[in-house]
């Protein structure tokens, strides 16, 4: 699938430029080249979003950000000097939050 995508991205600009008429003067061709570039950029952005959605890249990034946030929270709690009972309660709260977020990542609920 990735090879097909790469080949289609590589061949699409060549096909668009191959069909463009040769400019008669320096200013006539500038507008058409600009229009072709604009169309290529729009097609690239749409295809990129579809590929990110298909391979779940956006969801993976949000999951990693959530994991980083929870790890930072755990690291801040272990650096703070507190008594054992308070630290145990905070760790239980963080672990419960980690379990809930993991459940949400897996099930979406």
Phi and psi in radians as a Rosetta constraint file:
Dihedral C 1 N 2 CA 2 C 2 CIRCULARHARMONIC -1.197 0.35
Dihedral N 2 CA 2 C 2 N 3 CIRCULARHARMONIC -0.606 0.35
Dihedral C 2 N 3 CA 3 C 3 CIRCULARHARMONIC -1.151 0.35
Dihedral N 3 CA 3 C 3 N 4 CIRCULARHARMONIC -0.720 0.35
Dihedral C 3 N 4 CA 4 C 4 CIRCULARHARMONIC -1.091 0.35
Dihedral N 4 CA 4 C 4 N 5 CIRCULARHARMONIC -0.744 0.35
Dihedral C 4 N 5 CA 5 C 5 CIRCULARHARMONIC -1.107 0.35
Dihedral N 5 CA 5 C 5 N 6 CIRCULARHARMONIC -0.790 0.35
Dihedral C 5 N 6 CA 6 C 6 CIRCULARHARMONIC -1.093 0.35
Dihedral N 6 CA 6 C 6 N 7 CIRCULARHARMONIC -0.741 0.35
Dihedral C 6 N 7 CA 7 C 7 CIRCULARHARMONIC -1.152 0.35
Dihedral N 7 CA 7 C 7 N 8 CIRCULARHARMONIC -0.710 0.35
Dihedral C 7 N 8 CA 8 C 8 CIRCULARHARMONIC -1.187 0.35
Dihedral N 8 CA 8 C 8 N 9 CIRCULARHARMONIC -0.662 0.35
Dihedral C 8 N 9 CA 9 C 9 CIRCULARHARMONIC -1.175 0.35
Dihedral N 9 CA 9 C 9 N 10 CIRCULARHARMONIC -0.630 0.35
Dihedral C 9 N 10 CA 10 C 10 CIRCULARHARMONIC -1.283 0.35
Dihedral N 10 CA 10 C 10 N 11 CIRCULARHARMONIC -0.628 0.35
Dihedral C 10 N 11 CA 11 C 11 CIRCULARHARMONIC -1.540 0.35
Dihedral N 11 CA 11 C 11 N 12 CIRCULARHARMONIC -0.360 0.35
Dihedral C 11 N 12 CA 12 C 12 CIRCULARHARMONIC -1.096 0.35
Dihedral N 12 CA 12 C 12 N 13 CIRCULARHARMONIC -0.858 0.35
Dihedral C 12 N 13 CA 13 C 13 CIRCULARHARMONIC -1.096 0.35
Dihedral N 13 CA 13 C 13 N 14 CIRCULARHARMONIC -0.614 0.35
Dihedral C 13 N 14 CA 14 C 14 CIRCULARHARMONIC -1.135 0.35
Dihedral N 14 CA 14 C 14 N 15 CIRCULARHARMONIC -0.697 0.35
Dihedral C 14 N 15 CA 15 C 15 CIRCULARHARMONIC -1.178 0.35
Dihedral N 15 CA 15 C 15 N 16 CIRCULARHARMONIC -0.657 0.35
Dihedral C 15 N 16 CA 16 C 16 CIRCULARHARMONIC -1.209 0.35
Dihedral N 16 CA 16 C 16 N 17 CIRCULARHARMONIC -0.716 0.35
Dihedral C 16 N 17 CA 17 C 17 CIRCULARHARMONIC -1.279 0.35
Dihedral N 17 CA 17 C 17 N 18 CIRCULARHARMONIC -0.518 0.35
Dihedral C 17 N 18 CA 18 C 18 CIRCULARHARMONIC -1.191 0.35
Dihedral N 18 CA 18 C 18 N 19 CIRCULARHARMONIC -0.454 0.35
Dihedral C 18 N 19 CA 19 C 19 CIRCULARHARMONIC -1.597 0.35
Dihedral N 19 CA 19 C 19 N 20 CIRCULARHARMONIC -0.125 0.35
Dihedral C 19 N 20 CA 20 C 20 CIRCULARHARMONIC -1.284 0.35
Dihedral N 20 CA 20 C 20 N 21 CIRCULARHARMONIC 2.386 0.35
Dihedral C 20 N 21 CA 21 C 21 CIRCULARHARMONIC -1.239 0.35
Dihedral N 21 CA 21 C 21 N 22 CIRCULARHARMONIC 2.647 0.35
Dihedral C 21 N 22 CA 22 C 22 CIRCULARHARMONIC -1.233 0.35
Dihedral N 22 CA 22 C 22 N 23 CIRCULARHARMONIC 2.332 0.35
Dihedral C 22 N 23 CA 23 C 23 CIRCULARHARMONIC -1.234 0.35
Dihedral N 23 CA 23 C 23 N 24 CIRCULARHARMONIC 2.459 0.35
Dihedral C 23 N 24 CA 24 C 24 CIRCULARHARMONIC -1.455 0.35
Dihedral N 24 CA 24 C 24 N 25 CIRCULARHARMONIC -0.515 0.35
Dihedral C 24 N 25 CA 25 C 25 CIRCULARHARMONIC -2.450 0.35
Dihedral N 25 CA 25 C 25 N 26 CIRCULARHARMONIC 3.067 0.35
Dihedral C 25 N 26 CA 26 C 26 CIRCULARHARMONIC -1.187 0.35
Dihedral N 26 CA 26 C 26 N 27 CIRCULARHARMONIC -0.516 0.35
Dihedral C 26 N 27 CA 27 C 27 CIRCULARHARMONIC -1.538 0.35
Dihedral N 27 CA 27 C 27 N 28 CIRCULARHARMONIC -0.467 0.35
Dihedral C 27 N 28 CA 28 C 28 CIRCULARHARMONIC -1.201 0.35
Dihedral N 28 CA 28 C 28 N 29 CIRCULARHARMONIC -0.719 0.35
Dihedral C 28 N 29 CA 29 C 29 CIRCULARHARMONIC -1.341 0.35
Dihedral N 29 CA 29 C 29 N 30 CIRCULARHARMONIC -0.369 0.35
Dihedral C 29 N 30 CA 30 C 30 CIRCULARHARMONIC -1.092 0.35
Dihedral N 30 CA 30 C 30 N 31 CIRCULARHARMONIC -0.750 0.35
Dihedral C 30 N 31 CA 31 C 31 CIRCULARHARMONIC -1.144 0.35
Dihedral N 31 CA 31 C 31 N 32 CIRCULARHARMONIC -0.712 0.35
Dihedral C 31 N 32 CA 32 C 32 CIRCULARHARMONIC -1.238 0.35
Dihedral N 32 CA 32 C 32 N 33 CIRCULARHARMONIC -0.657 0.35
Dihedral C 32 N 33 CA 33 C 33 CIRCULARHARMONIC -1.145 0.35
Dihedral N 33 CA 33 C 33 N 34 CIRCULARHARMONIC -0.717 0.35
Dihedral C 33 N 34 CA 34 C 34 CIRCULARHARMONIC -1.102 0.35
Dihedral N 34 CA 34 C 34 N 35 CIRCULARHARMONIC -0.701 0.35
Dihedral C 34 N 35 CA 35 C 35 CIRCULARHARMONIC -1.146 0.35
Dihedral N 35 CA 35 C 35 N 36 CIRCULARHARMONIC -0.733 0.35
Dihedral C 35 N 36 CA 36 C 36 CIRCULARHARMONIC -1.124 0.35
Dihedral N 36 CA 36 C 36 N 37 CIRCULARHARMONIC -0.738 0.35
Dihedral C 36 N 37 CA 37 C 37 CIRCULARHARMONIC -1.105 0.35
Dihedral N 37 CA 37 C 37 N 38 CIRCULARHARMONIC -0.707 0.35
Dihedral C 37 N 38 CA 38 C 38 CIRCULARHARMONIC -1.090 0.35
Dihedral N 38 CA 38 C 38 N 39 CIRCULARHARMONIC -0.754 0.35
Dihedral C 38 N 39 CA 39 C 39 CIRCULARHARMONIC -1.113 0.35
Dihedral N 39 CA 39 C 39 N 40 CIRCULARHARMONIC -0.716 0.35
Dihedral C 39 N 40 CA 40 C 40 CIRCULARHARMONIC -1.100 0.35
Dihedral N 40 CA 40 C 40 N 41 CIRCULARHARMONIC -0.727 0.35
Dihedral C 40 N 41 CA 41 C 41 CIRCULARHARMONIC -1.131 0.35
Dihedral N 41 CA 41 C 41 N 42 CIRCULARHARMONIC -0.748 0.35
Dihedral C 41 N 42 CA 42 C 42 CIRCULARHARMONIC -1.115 0.35
Dihedral N 42 CA 42 C 42 N 43 CIRCULARHARMONIC -0.764 0.35
Dihedral C 42 N 43 CA 43 C 43 CIRCULARHARMONIC -1.099 0.35
Dihedral N 43 CA 43 C 43 N 44 CIRCULARHARMONIC -0.716 0.35
Dihedral C 43 N 44 CA 44 C 44 CIRCULARHARMONIC -1.084 0.35
Dihedral N 44 CA 44 C 44 N 45 CIRCULARHARMONIC -0.780 0.35
Dihedral C 44 N 45 CA 45 C 45 CIRCULARHARMONIC -1.122 0.35
Dihedral N 45 CA 45 C 45 N 46 CIRCULARHARMONIC -0.742 0.35
Dihedral C 45 N 46 CA 46 C 46 CIRCULARHARMONIC -1.140 0.35
Dihedral N 46 CA 46 C 46 N 47 CIRCULARHARMONIC -0.786 0.35
Dihedral C 46 N 47 CA 47 C 47 CIRCULARHARMONIC -1.148 0.35
Dihedral N 47 CA 47 C 47 N 48 CIRCULARHARMONIC -0.641 0.35
Dihedral C 47 N 48 CA 48 C 48 CIRCULARHARMONIC -1.105 0.35
Dihedral N 48 CA 48 C 48 N 49 CIRCULARHARMONIC -0.776 0.35
Dihedral C 48 N 49 CA 49 C 49 CIRCULARHARMONIC -1.097 0.35
Dihedral N 49 CA 49 C 49 N 50 CIRCULARHARMONIC -0.712 0.35
Dihedral C 49 N 50 CA 50 C 50 CIRCULARHARMONIC -1.126 0.35
Dihedral N 50 CA 50 C 50 N 51 CIRCULARHARMONIC -0.731 0.35
Dihedral C 50 N 51 CA 51 C 51 CIRCULARHARMONIC -1.171 0.35
Dihedral N 51 CA 51 C 51 N 52 CIRCULARHARMONIC -0.715 0.35
Dihedral C 51 N 52 CA 52 C 52 CIRCULARHARMONIC -1.100 0.35
Dihedral N 52 CA 52 C 52 N 53 CIRCULARHARMONIC -0.674 0.35
Dihedral C 52 N 53 CA 53 C 53 CIRCULARHARMONIC -1.177 0.35
Dihedral N 53 CA 53 C 53 N 54 CIRCULARHARMONIC -0.765 0.35
Dihedral C 53 N 54 CA 54 C 54 CIRCULARHARMONIC -1.130 0.35
Dihedral N 54 CA 54 C 54 N 55 CIRCULARHARMONIC -0.767 0.35
Dihedral C 54 N 55 CA 55 C 55 CIRCULARHARMONIC -1.542 0.35
Dihedral N 55 CA 55 C 55 N 56 CIRCULARHARMONIC 0.114 0.35
Dihedral C 55 N 56 CA 56 C 56 CIRCULARHARMONIC 1.012 0.35
Dihedral N 56 CA 56 C 56 N 57 CIRCULARHARMONIC 0.608 0.35
Dihedral C 56 N 57 CA 57 C 57 CIRCULARHARMONIC -1.199 0.35
Dihedral N 57 CA 57 C 57 N 58 CIRCULARHARMONIC -0.732 0.35
Dihedral C 57 N 58 CA 58 C 58 CIRCULARHARMONIC -1.081 0.35
Dihedral N 58 CA 58 C 58 N 59 CIRCULARHARMONIC -0.689 0.35
Dihedral C 58 N 59 CA 59 C 59 CIRCULARHARMONIC -1.195 0.35
Dihedral N 59 CA 59 C 59 N 60 CIRCULARHARMONIC -0.677 0.35
Dihedral C 59 N 60 CA 60 C 60 CIRCULARHARMONIC -1.104 0.35
Dihedral N 60 CA 60 C 60 N 61 CIRCULARHARMONIC -0.703 0.35
Dihedral C 60 N 61 CA 61 C 61 CIRCULARHARMONIC -1.137 0.35
Dihedral N 61 CA 61 C 61 N 62 CIRCULARHARMONIC -0.767 0.35
Dihedral C 61 N 62 CA 62 C 62 CIRCULARHARMONIC -1.146 0.35
Dihedral N 62 CA 62 C 62 N 63 CIRCULARHARMONIC -0.634 0.35
Dihedral C 62 N 63 CA 63 C 63 CIRCULARHARMONIC -1.128 0.35
Dihedral N 63 CA 63 C 63 N 64 CIRCULARHARMONIC -0.735 0.35
Dihedral C 63 N 64 CA 64 C 64 CIRCULARHARMONIC -1.151 0.35
Dihedral N 64 CA 64 C 64 N 65 CIRCULARHARMONIC -0.658 0.35
Dihedral C 64 N 65 CA 65 C 65 CIRCULARHARMONIC -1.114 0.35
Dihedral N 65 CA 65 C 65 N 66 CIRCULARHARMONIC -0.675 0.35
Dihedral C 65 N 66 CA 66 C 66 CIRCULARHARMONIC -1.144 0.35
Dihedral N 66 CA 66 C 66 N 67 CIRCULARHARMONIC -0.732 0.35
Dihedral C 66 N 67 CA 67 C 67 CIRCULARHARMONIC -1.107 0.35
Dihedral N 67 CA 67 C 67 N 68 CIRCULARHARMONIC -0.755 0.35
Dihedral C 67 N 68 CA 68 C 68 CIRCULARHARMONIC -1.087 0.35
Dihedral N 68 CA 68 C 68 N 69 CIRCULARHARMONIC -0.746 0.35
Dihedral C 68 N 69 CA 69 C 69 CIRCULARHARMONIC -1.059 0.35
Dihedral N 69 CA 69 C 69 N 70 CIRCULARHARMONIC -0.778 0.35
Dihedral C 69 N 70 CA 70 C 70 CIRCULARHARMONIC -1.185 0.35
Dihedral N 70 CA 70 C 70 N 71 CIRCULARHARMONIC -0.664 0.35
Dihedral C 70 N 71 CA 71 C 71 CIRCULARHARMONIC -1.150 0.35
Dihedral N 71 CA 71 C 71 N 72 CIRCULARHARMONIC -0.672 0.35
Dihedral C 71 N 72 CA 72 C 72 CIRCULARHARMONIC -1.130 0.35
Dihedral N 72 CA 72 C 72 N 73 CIRCULARHARMONIC -0.669 0.35
Dihedral C 72 N 73 CA 73 C 73 CIRCULARHARMONIC -1.125 0.35
Dihedral N 73 CA 73 C 73 N 74 CIRCULARHARMONIC -0.734 0.35
Dihedral C 73 N 74 CA 74 C 74 CIRCULARHARMONIC -1.136 0.35
Dihedral N 74 CA 74 C 74 N 75 CIRCULARHARMONIC -0.737 0.35
Dihedral C 74 N 75 CA 75 C 75 CIRCULARHARMONIC -1.135 0.35
Dihedral N 75 CA 75 C 75 N 76 CIRCULARHARMONIC -0.684 0.35
Dihedral C 75 N 76 CA 76 C 76 CIRCULARHARMONIC -1.162 0.35
Dihedral N 76 CA 76 C 76 N 77 CIRCULARHARMONIC -0.600 0.35
Dihedral C 76 N 77 CA 77 C 77 CIRCULARHARMONIC -1.238 0.35
Dihedral N 77 CA 77 C 77 N 78 CIRCULARHARMONIC -0.635 0.35
Dihedral C 77 N 78 CA 78 C 78 CIRCULARHARMONIC -1.312 0.35
Dihedral N 78 CA 78 C 78 N 79 CIRCULARHARMONIC -0.391 0.35
Dihedral C 78 N 79 CA 79 C 79 CIRCULARHARMONIC -1.443 0.35
Dihedral N 79 CA 79 C 79 N 80 CIRCULARHARMONIC -0.395 0.35
Dihedral C 79 N 80 CA 80 C 80 CIRCULARHARMONIC -1.385 0.35
Dihedral N 80 CA 80 C 80 N 81 CIRCULARHARMONIC 2.239 0.35
Dihedral C 80 N 81 CA 81 C 81 CIRCULARHARMONIC -1.365 0.35
Dihedral N 81 CA 81 C 81 N 82 CIRCULARHARMONIC 1.904 0.35
Dihedral C 81 N 82 CA 82 C 82 CIRCULARHARMONIC -2.355 0.35
Dihedral N 82 CA 82 C 82 N 83 CIRCULARHARMONIC 3.006 0.35
Dihedral C 82 N 83 CA 83 C 83 CIRCULARHARMONIC -1.343 0.35
Dihedral N 83 CA 83 C 83 N 84 CIRCULARHARMONIC 2.866 0.35
Dihedral C 83 N 84 CA 84 C 84 CIRCULARHARMONIC -1.119 0.35
Dihedral N 84 CA 84 C 84 N 85 CIRCULARHARMONIC -0.724 0.35
Dihedral C 84 N 85 CA 85 C 85 CIRCULARHARMONIC -1.170 0.35
Dihedral N 85 CA 85 C 85 N 86 CIRCULARHARMONIC -0.729 0.35
Dihedral C 85 N 86 CA 86 C 86 CIRCULARHARMONIC -1.148 0.35
Dihedral N 86 CA 86 C 86 N 87 CIRCULARHARMONIC -0.713 0.35
Dihedral C 86 N 87 CA 87 C 87 CIRCULARHARMONIC -1.125 0.35
Dihedral N 87 CA 87 C 87 N 88 CIRCULARHARMONIC -0.700 0.35
Dihedral C 87 N 88 CA 88 C 88 CIRCULARHARMONIC -1.108 0.35
Dihedral N 88 CA 88 C 88 N 89 CIRCULARHARMONIC -0.736 0.35
Dihedral C 88 N 89 CA 89 C 89 CIRCULARHARMONIC -1.139 0.35
Dihedral N 89 CA 89 C 89 N 90 CIRCULARHARMONIC -0.715 0.35
Dihedral C 89 N 90 CA 90 C 90 CIRCULARHARMONIC -1.162 0.35
Dihedral N 90 CA 90 C 90 N 91 CIRCULARHARMONIC -0.682 0.35
Dihedral C 90 N 91 CA 91 C 91 CIRCULARHARMONIC -1.119 0.35
Dihedral N 91 CA 91 C 91 N 92 CIRCULARHARMONIC -0.700 0.35
Dihedral C 91 N 92 CA 92 C 92 CIRCULARHARMONIC -1.097 0.35
Dihedral N 92 CA 92 C 92 N 93 CIRCULARHARMONIC -0.707 0.35
Dihedral C 92 N 93 CA 93 C 93 CIRCULARHARMONIC -1.108 0.35
Dihedral N 93 CA 93 C 93 N 94 CIRCULARHARMONIC -0.740 0.35
Dihedral C 93 N 94 CA 94 C 94 CIRCULARHARMONIC -1.166 0.35
Dihedral N 94 CA 94 C 94 N 95 CIRCULARHARMONIC -0.739 0.35
Dihedral C 94 N 95 CA 95 C 95 CIRCULARHARMONIC -1.142 0.35
Dihedral N 95 CA 95 C 95 N 96 CIRCULARHARMONIC -0.641 0.35
Dihedral C 95 N 96 CA 96 C 96 CIRCULARHARMONIC -1.146 0.35
Dihedral N 96 CA 96 C 96 N 97 CIRCULARHARMONIC -0.720 0.35
Dihedral C 96 N 97 CA 97 C 97 CIRCULARHARMONIC -1.146 0.35
Dihedral N 97 CA 97 C 97 N 98 CIRCULARHARMONIC -0.682 0.35
Dihedral C 97 N 98 CA 98 C 98 CIRCULARHARMONIC -1.117 0.35
Dihedral N 98 CA 98 C 98 N 99 CIRCULARHARMONIC -0.737 0.35
Dihedral C 98 N 99 CA 99 C 99 CIRCULARHARMONIC -1.139 0.35
Dihedral N 99 CA 99 C 99 N 100 CIRCULARHARMONIC -0.720 0.35
Dihedral C 99 N 100 CA 100 C 100 CIRCULARHARMONIC -1.125 0.35
Dihedral N 100 CA 100 C 100 N 101 CIRCULARHARMONIC -0.753 0.35
Dihedral C 100 N 101 CA 101 C 101 CIRCULARHARMONIC -1.208 0.35
Dihedral N 101 CA 101 C 101 N 102 CIRCULARHARMONIC -0.604 0.35
Dihedral C 101 N 102 CA 102 C 102 CIRCULARHARMONIC -1.152 0.35
Dihedral N 102 CA 102 C 102 N 103 CIRCULARHARMONIC -0.720 0.35
Dihedral C 102 N 103 CA 103 C 103 CIRCULARHARMONIC -1.073 0.35
Dihedral N 103 CA 103 C 103 N 104 CIRCULARHARMONIC -0.726 0.35
Dihedral C 103 N 104 CA 104 C 104 CIRCULARHARMONIC -1.132 0.35
Dihedral N 104 CA 104 C 104 N 105 CIRCULARHARMONIC -0.700 0.35
Dihedral C 104 N 105 CA 105 C 105 CIRCULARHARMONIC -1.111 0.35
Dihedral N 105 CA 105 C 105 N 106 CIRCULARHARMONIC -0.638 0.35
Dihedral C 105 N 106 CA 106 C 106 CIRCULARHARMONIC -1.404 0.35
Dihedral N 106 CA 106 C 106 N 107 CIRCULARHARMONIC -0.851 0.35
Dihedral C 106 N 107 CA 107 C 107 CIRCULARHARMONIC -1.702 0.35
Dihedral N 107 CA 107 C 107 N 108 CIRCULARHARMONIC -0.431 0.35
Dihedral C 107 N 108 CA 108 C 108 CIRCULARHARMONIC 1.430 0.35
Dihedral N 108 CA 108 C 108 N 109 CIRCULARHARMONIC 0.172 0.35
